Amino acid sequence: MPSKLKTFHTLLVFLPCVILTANGQAATAVGPLTTGGAACVVAKKLGDSLAIEWATGEPSVAHAIEKAKQALRIKGYEYVFPQSNSNNPHGWMIIIKTQYRTYTGRERTSYGCGFSNQSPASAESNALLNLRTYSWGWKESIGYEVIKKHQY
């Protein structure tokens, strides 16, 4: 195969992959016209989670994040961070909370937030994964409580 034809063939194979990657979730079967927005945002200070706020049923994830951030800022929290989100227009959201002592003896509160369009159990499993991601010192043996279960 001539060199120019080989380069063109490689480009034809590679370019769609780049486009699909750039579009991310918009390239899924749901499509951009039917997506929704849900998000959990956490207020933190010195590594401790102080409060959590969520928004579901928004037009986009960006709208959901901004709505939840604004709710925390109205309550007086300065440092707010998105922790989990979903572009599913309908599903389940589970928020879990745990309190534990770190290896250095500090008391910590942490939240996990999970979304699923399949079941509440799947959303809770995702909330556990989310908690582990943001709270390295937490172990499942410490336990947690479900503080919010919401179908949207």
Buried (B, 14 or more C-beta within 10 A) or exposed (E): EEEEEEEEEEEEEEEEEEEEEEEEEEBEEBEEEEBBBBBBBBBBEEEBBBBBBBBBEBEBBEBBBBBBBBBBBEEEBEEBBBBBBBBBBEBBBBBBBBBBEBEEEEEBBBBBBBBBBEEBEBBBBBBBEBBBEBBEBBEEEEEBEBEBBBEB
